Amino acid sequence: MNYHHLTIEERACIFQFKQMGMKIREIARALKRNPSTISRELKRNSYQNSSKYQPTSAQNKYKFRRKKSHRPKMITKEIKTYIEIKLRERWSPEQIAKREKDRVKGCPSFSTIYRWIHESIIIDGDMSKLRRKGKFKRPQETRGRFNIGKTIKKT
């Protein structure tokens, strides 16, 4: 479903048509928009006490709502410094996320911490600051082998 936001020019046209006394359906037909779009625009962006509509204030309200609609970023200065301190203390992102989840308000998950490291948001993307996981090495099996004193080649 495609839709387009109203522009400042369309808002100015709505204002002019409203001043001329046109009805919502006539304005919608002139702008080639759905009547409910025009109705919602007038309802949202008119002054509460009166039915006055100003296109510039409507555009400002639209920009403010649009900016506010996004999810805020989790990272704050305190969380960033806390995570960097723990990483310097050789904590893994898993440990930070698991142990400090209850103590630190808004502590992100370990995958978020890794993503921030890769995006150079914390510790400047330096992966060497992280703990090394290392591959687990099993000790070599010694059972079931015969220890022969001399080989054929040496005789």
C-alpha positions as CSV (number, residue, x, y, z in Angstrom):
1,M,0.0,0.0,0.0
2,N,1.7,3.2,-1.1
3,Y,0.9,6.6,0.3
4,H,2.5,10.0,0.4
5,H,2.6,12.5,3.2
6,L,1.1,15.9,2.6
7,T,3.6,18.5,1.5
8,I,3.7,22.1,2.6
9,E,2.3,23.2,-0.7
10,E,-0.7,20.9,-0.3
11,R,-1.2,22.2,3.2
12,A,-1.2,25.8,1.8
13,C,-3.8,24.7,-0.8
14,I,-6.0,23.2,2.0
15,F,-5.7,26.5,3.9
16,Q,-6.7,28.5,0.8
17,F,-9.6,26.2,-0.1
18,K,-10.8,26.3,3.4
19,Q,-10.7,30.1,3.4
20,M,-12.8,30.1,0.2
21,G,-15.4,28.0,2.0
22,M,-14.9,24.7,0.1
23,K,-16.1,21.5,1.7
24,I,-13.7,18.6,2.6
25,R,-14.8,16.5,-0.4
26,E,-14.3,19.4,-2.8
27,I,-10.8,20.0,-1.4
28,A,-10.0,16.3,-1.7
29,R,-11.1,16.2,-5.3
30,A,-9.0,19.3,-6.1
31,L,-5.9,17.8,-4.5
32,K,-6.6,14.3,-5.8
33,R,-6.6,13.0,-2.2
34,N,-8.9,10.9,-0.2
35,P,-11.5,13.0,1.8
36,S,-10.5,11.2,5.0
37,T,-6.9,12.4,4.5
38,I,-8.1,16.0,4.4
39,S,-10.4,15.5,7.3
40,R,-7.6,14.0,9.4
41,E,-5.3,16.8,8.5
42,L,-7.7,19.4,9.6
43,K,-8.6,17.6,12.7
44,R,-5.0,16.9,13.8
45,N,-3.5,20.3,12.9
46,S,-6.2,22.8,13.6
47,Y,-6.1,24.8,16.8
48,Q,-8.1,23.1,19.6
49,N,-10.2,26.1,20.7
50,S,-11.1,27.2,17.2
51,S,-11.3,25.5,13.8
52,K,-8.4,27.7,12.5
53,Y,-5.8,25.9,10.3
54,Q,-2.4,27.3,9.6
55,P,-0.2,25.4,7.0
56,T,3.2,26.4,8.5
57,S,2.2,25.3,12.1
58,A,0.7,22.2,10.6
59,Q,4.0,21.4,8.9
60,N,5.9,22.0,12.1
61,K,3.6,19.7,14.0
62,Y,4.0,17.1,11.3
63,K,7.8,17.3,11.5
64,F,7.7,17.1,15.3
65,R,5.4,14.1,15.3
66,R,7.5,12.4,12.6
67,K,10.7,12.9,14.6
68,K,9.2,11.7,17.8
69,S,7.7,8.6,16.2
70,H,11.0,6.7,15.9
71,R,12.2,4.4,18.6
72,P,14.9,6.2,20.7
73,K,18.4,4.9,20.7
74,M,19.3,2.7,23.6
75,I,22.8,3.9,24.0
76,T,23.5,6.7,26.4
77,K,26.8,8.2,27.6
78,E,26.5,6.3,30.9
79,I,25.8,2.9,29.3
80,K,28.6,3.5,26.7
81,T,31.2,4.2,29.3
82,Y,30.0,1.4,31.5
83,I,30.3,-1.2,28.7
84,E,33.7,0.1,27.6
85,I,35.0,-0.2,31.2
86,K,33.7,-3.7,31.5
87,L,35.3,-4.7,28.1
88,R,38.6,-3.3,29.3
89,E,38.2,-5.4,32.4
90,R,38.1,-8.4,30.0
91,W,34.4,-9.1,30.4
92,S,32.7,-10.6,27.4
93,P,29.5,-8.9,25.9
94,E,27.6,-12.0,27.1
95,Q,28.7,-11.5,30.7
96,I,27.9,-7.8,30.5
97,A,24.4,-8.4,29.2
98,K,23.6,-11.3,31.5
99,R,25.1,-10.1,34.8
100,E,24.2,-6.4,34.6
101,K,20.7,-6.8,33.1
102,D,19.1,-6.3,36.5
103,R,21.6,-3.8,37.9
104,V,22.0,-1.4,35.1
105,K,18.8,0.1,33.7
106,G,18.6,-0.3,29.9
107,C,21.6,-2.6,29.5
108,P,21.5,-3.9,26.0
109,S,21.7,-7.5,24.9
110,F,25.0,-9.1,23.9
111,S,24.2,-9.1,20.2
112,T,23.5,-5.3,20.5
113,I,26.9,-4.8,22.2
114,Y,28.6,-6.8,19.4
115,R,26.8,-4.7,16.8
116,W,27.9,-1.5,18.4
117,I,31.5,-2.8,18.4
118,H,31.3,-3.6,14.7
119,E,29.7,-0.2,14.0
120,S,32.6,1.5,15.9
121,I,30.1,3.0,18.4
122,I,32.1,1.6,21.4
123,I,35.8,0.9,21.7
124,D,36.3,2.2,18.2
125,G,35.5,-1.1,16.6
126,D,38.7,-2.7,18.1
127,M,37.8,-6.4,18.4
128,S,41.2,-7.1,20.0
129,K,39.8,-5.6,23.2
130,L,37.3,-8.5,23.5
131,R,38.1,-11.7,25.3
132,R,39.3,-14.5,23.1
133,K,37.0,-17.5,23.0
134,G,39.6,-20.0,21.7
135,K,38.8,-23.4,20.4
136,F,38.6,-26.2,23.0
137,K,41.4,-28.7,22.5
138,R,40.9,-32.2,23.8
139,P,44.0,-33.9,25.3
140,Q,45.4,-36.5,22.9
141,E,44.1,-40.0,23.4
142,T,46.8,-42.4,24.7
143,R,44.7,-45.6,25.2
144,G,44.8,-48.4,22.6
145,R,48.2,-47.7,21.2
146,F,51.1,-50.1,21.3
147,N,54.5,-48.7,22.3
148,I,56.9,-50.6,20.1
149,G,60.6,-50.0,20.9
150,K,62.1,-50.2,17.4
151,T,60.7,-49.5,14.0
152,I,61.5,-51.6,10.9
153,K,63.3,-48.6,9.3
154,K,65.9,-48.4,12.0
155,T,67.1,-52.0,11.8
